[in-house]
């Protein structure tokens, strides 16, 4: 029997029926968060969590529900926020030791919109240092742990957000994605996430590391919750469209060949279960460039953003500093060539849309790998692991096209496999509608670590 992740609608229904209220939910969630950090190993889902602030928000929401005047379907629903967004009263560390010396005084626009909808802003989630790797390792704030197996990686860089939703602590969390940092943790933690069309989700109040690649967006336990959160943070009234009776699903065999065999088999089986799906072979002639071009663009833009901190010798883990120093050694000619190759990748995708409605891949080439024992104190720089994590995700950051990750099965170790659904510019809801079709035919498993406040 498929496990069902509680949704924001379940919270709303419970509040309406008065079987619980936002104060009780908040208290249960706070108790669970404390318990998680006393586990062995500690789950390290949060960098900061202001319990008094959470209770104040919950009390205000409870009053609105008692008056039968909720602000939105998210009123009283806990939403966790990656520590890359400004949230009033919290420092914004971006996973570092040296940033966030003073608390933010203004919410990031996406956070402000959630707060305006009555959502309970539930702390700042852990992340990889400066979002530099698709990993949950963080020497400064502790390693985030996967709810399906705490010995394994959460993926990153939105590690705490993925784990928080994956363990049911909050049904929704905010992440940021410069090369896969929403979709990788969504895949590894068995939840849904979307990187929308470039610029559709506001990034005001988010200190961007990679200005031309980075997207903000939600993760959720269900497609329905991601749609709800996406509508609130974009300020749009959204509903999933009906899919065509014959849905043309593009698959590039050469690209799929980069996935581990078990992952590819599970993902393909999910695609074949989509009702009305017609598989179409497509060619993406320059797809092999997406990984090196993405890495070059990501690290050079990141090094430029952190130039003053690097020059000042601010504390960084060895793996992050090495990545920046390598990027600073890249010449201008090489960088320009990478951007010319980026244009070729964009052109290939634009041509593919003549023949297909969506393009699908596994979200990651591997399921969540075990953490190496020596990574927790100093970080890790494992090129093969990085490549296996983002080999399918970087292309959508380079093109700016929307891409969603949805759970589609589990490997022999019980670890989740994600399916990535890519759509043309502006067709974010098409990607989510296909994700909903996959969700409908996928049996979900309950994580080992589960702590829903409902």
Residue, then its C-alpha position, 0 to 999 in steps of 0.5 A: x500500500x502506498x504511503x501518503x504524505x500529509x498535505x497542506x489541505x490536510x492541515x487546513x481540514x484538521x483546523x477547520x474540523x478543530x481536531x487540532x490547531x496551529x499551536x498544537x501543530x507548531x509545538x509538536x513540530x518544535x518537539x520533533x525538531x529538538x528530538x531530531x538533533x539528539x539522535x545519533x547521528x543528529x539529523x542537523x536539519x536546521x541551522x537556526x530555529x526560533x521557537x518563540x517566533x514560531x509560537x507567535x506565528x502559530x498563535x496568530x494563525x490559531x486566532x484567525x482559525x477560531x474566527x473562521x478567517x484564515x488568510x489562505x490554504x497555507x494559513x497555519x501550515x509550517x514552511x521551512x526556509x533554506x538559509x539562503x533567504x532573508x527571514x526577519x529575525x534570523x541571520x542569513x549564513x548561506x551555510x557559512x561561518x562568516x556570513x550572517x553576523x546580524x539578523x535580517x530586518x526584511x523578509x525575502x519577497x518569497x518569504x514575505x508572500x508566504x508569511x502574508x498567506x499565513x504560513x508559519x515560517x519554521x526556521x532556517x534549514x541547513x545547506x551546503x556551504x555557499x551552495x557549492x555542492x549537491x551534498x548535505x555535508x557542512x563542516x560549520x553547521x553539521x551534516x544533514x541526514x537523509x530520513x530514508x537512511x541517516x547514513x546517506x546523503x540528503x543531496x544539496x545544496x538545499x539539504x535541510x529543506x529536502x530532509x525536512x519535507x522528506x521526514x514530514x516535519x513540514x509539508x513544504x520548504x523553500x530551496x534554491x537551485x543553481x545546478x540542481x540544488x532543489x531537484x537533487x535533494x527532492x530526489x534523494x529524500x523522496x519528495x517533489x521539487x521544482x525549479x521554475x522558469x528562470x526569473x518566475x520566482x522572485x529572488x529579492x532577498x536571496x543573496x545569489x551566488x550564481x546570477x545567471x543560473x540560480x532559481x528559487x522554488x519550493x519542495x513539497x511532499x506532494x505535487x499539490x503542495x508544490x503547486x500551492x506554494x509555487x502560486x503563493x511565492x510567484x503571486x499567481x493564481x495557479x491550477x494544473x492544466x489538463x494534459x493532452x490525450x497523447x502526451x509526447x514524452x521526449x527521451x534522449x537515449x545518449x543522455x539516459x545512458x549516464x544513469x546507473x542501470x538500476x536508476x534508469x530502469x526504475x525511471x523508465x518504468x515510471x515513464x511507461x506508466x504515464x497514462x496517454x504517454x507516447x515515448x519519442x526519441x530525441x537528439x540533443x547533440x550538445x548535451x555532453x557539454x552541459x556538465x562542463x559548461x554548467x560547472x564552469x559557469x557556476x564556479x566562476x560566477x560563484x568565485x566572482x560573487x565571493x571575491x571579497x571574502x576570498x581575498x579577505x581569507x574568510x573561513x571556508x572549508x578546504x573543498x569550497x576554497x579549492x573550487x573557488x581557486x580553480x575557478x579563479x584560474x579559468x581564463x576569460x577566453x575559456x569562459x566565453x567559449x563555455x557561454x558559446x557552448x551554452x547557447x548551443x545547448x539552449x538551441x538543441x532544447x528549443x528545437x526539441x520542442x517541435x516534436x515533444x511536450x516534455x523531456x524526461x530523465x532520471x533526476x540524478x544518476x545515482x540514489x543517495x550515496x553513503x556519507x564518507x566518514x572523513x567528510x563531516x569535519x572538513x567537507x568533501x570534493x568528490x568529482x564523480x559523486x558531484x557529476x552523478x548528482x547533477x548530470x541531468x539537472x545542470x542543463x535546465x539551469x543553463x537553459x532557464x527552462x522549468x524542471x520538476x523532480x517527482x518520486x518514481x520508485x525505490x532502489x534495492x536499498x529502499x532509497x528514492x529515485x526521482x524522475x525529472x520532467x523538463x518543459x519549455x519556457x513558461x510551461x512550469x505547470x505542464x511540468x508539474x502536471x506530468x509530475x502529478x501523472x507520475x505521482x498518481x501511478x507511483x507507490x510511495x514508501x514511508x521514511x525510517x525517520x518520520x515526524x509529521x506534526x499532524 
